[in-house]
Amino acid sequence: PTYTPPATPAAAAPVARIDPDKGKPPPHNDTVADLPDGKGRETTFYACTACHGVALIKAQGLTRDLWDSSIDLMIEKHRMAPVKPAERAEILDYLAEQFPPRRRGRNADNPFLK
């Protein structure tokens, strides 16, 4: 009997490339000075900007409870490193003071209704 080599596949399936940067936020060039002055600014900066820029923080306006829930969500869903209880309290105090809810109710910010 004669040997017949196996048939060569016409088109090999492309090899899936894994992108290690997929899902990561774009890099930022923020500094501590980009956040408003206040107790807890540096702790907040380094805890938060390990994953995202200052713009995301500034775009929020949350109560302390909602900031706390946001940290829980980031730890559970986005692999944020847990912070020590004392640091977490300092971060929450800072965020609640510097970035509270902006909306005070319907038409509260409308200058034409004053």
LUMFILUM-165804 format. One record per residue: x, y, z of N, C-alpha, C, O in turn. Coordinates in steps of 0.001 Angstrom, whole numbers, padded with zeros to 6 digits, always signed. Atoms other than C-alpha are relative to their C-alpha. Layout:
N
XYZXYZXYZXYZ;...
% end
This chain:
114
+000825-001186+000000+000000+000000+000000+000871+001252+000000+001939+001293+000610;-000726-001276+000071+001108+003545-000771-000548+000981+001030-001734+000979+001358;+000359-001009-001005+001106+006369+001759-000602+001219-000678-000042+001731-001647;+000628-001231+000482-001267+009291+001104-000060+000973+001173-000722+000701+002175;+000028-000974-001103-000659+012381+003254-001398+000599+000151-002160+000662-000814;+001322-000603-000209-003712+014021+004825-000135+001279-000815+000851+001960-001097;+000263-001193+000800-005333+016802+002842+000298+001251+000836+000032+001285+002037;-000280-001278-000644-004210+020339+003679-001280+000819+000020-001935+000949-001014;+001212-000819-000024-007073+022526+004858+000153+001204-000925+001225+001804-001010;-000038-001102+000962-007961+025174+002283+000311+001313+000694+001177+002064+000246;-000244-001247-000716-008101+028014+004776-000020-000299+001487-001046-000691+002044;-000077+000251-001433-006924+027649+008315-000768+001100+000738-000760+002261+000328;+000744-000985-000797-009081+029359+010914+000985+001005+000587+002058+000627+001058;-000923-000997-000559-007537+032639+012032+000171-000212+001505-000768-000582+002211;-000297+000147-001419-005878+032519+015413-000563+001219+000730-000282+002357+000354;+000586-001109-000763-007813+034609+017939+001105+000718+000764+001894+000103+001481;-000982-000820-000707-005692+037464+019235-000644+000569+001254-001751+001105+001201;+000523-000550-001249-006184+038471+022837+000583+001387+000185+001799+001577+000176;-000428-001383-000211-006068+042210+023402+000035+000257+001507-001021+000334+002136;-000079-000202-001448-004757+042806+026952-000572+001341+000452-000871+001513+001634;+000518-001319-000356-006001+046414+026845-001503+000129-000202-002083+001172+000102;+001440-000068+000244-009585+045553+025886-000737+000189+001323-000493-000526+002295;+000780-000275-001192-011994+046976+028417+000647+000977+000961+000022+001393+001937;-000663-000954-000879-009439+049280+029996-000357+001415-000446-000514+001669-001640;+000275-001383+000385-010199+053002+030124+001235+000606-000652+002347+000117-000456;-001163-000632+000607-007995+055307+028089+000879+000609+001089+000375+000999+002142;-000883-000594-001010-004936+056594+029947-000335+001480+000199-000885+002131-000689;+000241-001415-000279-005178+059990+031573+001278+000626+000548+002187-000073+000998;-001162-000736-000505-002686+062660+032580-000400+000867+001182+000185+001927+001404;+000501-000788-001120-004581+063869+035640+001005+000023+001146+001832-000876+001298;-000823-000127-001203-002854+065070+038781-000918+000267+001182-002103+000551+001006;+000766-000263-001211-003991+065508+042373-000619+001392-000064-001736+001600+000410;+000480-001387+000085-004374+069232+041644-001252+000143-000864-001906+001185-000826;+001212-000054+000828-007178+068410+039180-001271-000197+000821-002371+000056+000330;+001149+000127-000896-009455+067640+042136-000035+001219+000923+001010+001793+001228;+000087-001141-000912-010773+070399+044417+000714-000288+001319+000786-001434+001764;-000645+000125-001309-008887+071045+047663-000969-000554+001023-002172-000303+000956;+000825+000516-001080-010159+069235+050696+000669-001184+000657+001537-001833+000073;-000545+001142-000728-009365+066633+053318-000403-001278-000730-001584-001514-000984;+000266+001254+000697-009054+063294+051564+000243+000073-001497+000024-000905-002212;-000207-000146+001443-008153+064667+048145+001017-000999-000532+000749-001670-001529;-001039+000911+000514-004933+062640+047743-000439-001457+000075-000232-002218-000870;+000475+001379-000152-006448+059417+049079-001014-000326-001093-000965-001390-001711;+001025+000191+001030-009405+059836+046732+000643-000086-001375+000304-000962-002171;-000651-000016+001309-007188+060670+043770+000653-001348-000305+000418-001929-001364;-000747+001230+000287-004982+057605+044092-000893-001236-000016-000625-002175-000765;+000919+001148+000017-007840+055204+044864-000806-000032-001295-001024-001101-001866;+000898-000055+001159-009986+056396+041947+000733-000011-001341+000315-000691-002278;-000648-000142+001303-007522+057278+039219+000886-001183-000366+001525-001176-001418;-000679+001231+000401-005914+053859+039301-000757-000642-001160-000188-001407-001939;+000837+000597+001046-008809+052944+036991-000582+001007-000988-000780+000678-002158;+000626-000983+000896-010290+056145+035556+000449+001397+000350+001013+001639+001418;-000425-001380-000169-009673+059839+035162-000893+000800+000932-001962+000353+001347;+000706-000928-000878-010802+062750+037281-001322+000447-000625-002282+000720+000096;+001226-000470+000669-013410+063743+034669-001207-000847+000393-002308-000317+000545;+001110+000872-000381-015538+060734+035606-000498+000329+001407-001699+000290+001673;+000377-000378-001363-015488+061762+039265-000775+001317-000030-001834+001446+000584;+000612-001332+000057-016327+065378+038453-001370-000010-000663-002192+000866-000394;+001283+000066+000713-019230+064344+036232-001122-000503+000906-002301-000365+000578;+001001+000556-000909-020984+062704+039181-000428+001050+001009+000280+002026+001254;+000490-000800-001105-023040+064343+041857-000877-000922+000821-002056-001101+000515;+000711+001052-000724-024058+061782+044444-000038+000281+001498+000775+001038+002030;+000034-000035-001458-025084+061477+048056+001106-000915+000519+001679-001701-000236;-001028+000854-000588-022659+059816+050446-000385-001473-000166+000465-002307-000479;+000454+001387+000154-024778+056638+050337+000191-000507-001425+000582-001656-001634;-000186+000423+001398-024677+056564+046538+001478-000114-000363+001859-000990-001139;-001446+000154+000218-020919+057175+046515+000454-001344+000589+001248-002062-000018;-000356+001256-000659-020623+054253+048945-000419-001189-000865+000346-002139-001032;+000480+001073+000885-022724+052044+046651+000845-000079-001267+001085-001167-001790;-000850-000020+001204-020579+053136+043689+001322-000711+000262+001817-001452-000588;-001255+000680-000344-017436+051975+045475-000240-001508+000089+000567-002297-000402;+000327+001434-000057-019117+048634+046249-000100-000590-001403+000438-001665-001670;+000168+000475+001376-020069+048269+042583+001352-000146-000696+001604-001139-001379;-001315+000056+000661-016536+049066+041406+000847-001149+000541+001587-001787-000207;-000752+001118-000582-015048+046541+043819-000541-001330-000524+000230-002213-000899;+000617+001267+000401-017527+043804+042869+000053-000256-001499+000308-001383-001924;+000140+000206+001448-017848+044360+039124+001225+000402-000822+001439-000124-001914;-001096-000535+000816-014726+046223+038004+001378-000265+000601+002373+000323+000177;-001257+000429-000610-012043+044656+040190+000805+001131+000627+002036+001113+000603;-000696-001048-000748-011248+047827+042132+000591-000647+001249-000033-001504+001873;-000617+000523-001217-008846+047073+044948-000761+000525+001216-001014+001726+001309;+000698-000472-001203-010667+047202+048285+000881+000981+000773+002107+000870+000771;-000739-000969-000799-009695+050111+050515-000302-000250+001478-001359-000769+001836;+000173+000165-001445-009218+050077+054279-001187+000835+000459-001469+001879-000129;+001176-000740-000477-012285+051209+056262+000261+001481+000284-000568+002325-000057;-000299-001409-000311-010598+054424+057471+000196+000808-001282-000268+001944-001385;-000201-000692+001282-009512+055332+053932-001319+000131-000746-001583+001161-001366;+001301-000052+000675-012948+054495+052567-000853+001124+000584-001502+001860-000159;+000757-001071-000647-014558+056824+055120+000524+001367-000437-000258+002288-000673;-000614-001264+000441-012104+059587+054135-000390+000312-001447-000704+001456-001774;+000385-000169+001409-012858+059061+050425-001469+000392-000093-001827+001314-000826;+001440-000298+000042-016611+059053+051032-000289+001406+000515-001111+002119-000061;+000187-001364-000519-016420+062225+053139+000401+001023-001053-000306+002005-001279;-000487-000931+001027-014396+063944+050418-000973+000072-001176-001360+001162-001595;+000888+000017+001168-016650+062847+047544-001355+000627+000308-001896+001376-000505;+001315-000550-000368-019864+063717+049389+000065+001513+000163-000890+002218-000161;-000141-001453-000192-018533+067177+050244+000288+000723-001317-000291+001774-001590;-000432-000684+001225-016926+068025+046897-000921-000240-001193-001021+000610-002078;+000835+000356+001148-019351+066284+044525-001375-000493+000458-001742-001641+000210;+001340+000378-000464-022831+066296+046122-000989+000026-001158-000646+000461-002257;+001018-000091+001063-026069+065949+044139-000180+001457-000414-000231+002345+000437;+000137-001369+000514-026480+069017+041925-001448+000454-000088-001754+001628+000116;+001393-000358+000248-030176+068922+041295-000757+000121+001324-000771-000806+002134;+000703-000235-001254-032252+070417+044071-001503-000127-000159-002245+000186+000772;+001426+000127+000223-035637+069722+042563-000377+000666-001308+000434+001354-001927;+000460-000506+001286-037680+070687+039567+000044+001538-000032-000482+002203+000860;-000122-001435+000268-036891+074194+038246+000775+000761+001056+000769+001992+001035;-000732-000697-001057-034711+074970+041288+001161+000823-000569+001534+001844+000007;-001148-000698+000569-031837+076057+039034-000388+000942-001142+000493+001507-001788;+000449-000842+001110-033946+078018+036525-000028+001463+000451-000885+001842+001249;-000056-001401-000449-032990+081711+036925-001228+000803-000410-001494+001847+000184;+001155-000741+000484-036119+082807+035047-001217-000180+000914-002208+000542+000797;+001114+000233-000917-038358+081423+037784+000213+000691+001354-000589+000533+002274;-000300-000681-001274-036763+083554+040517-000555+001390+000005-000402+002112+000991;
% end
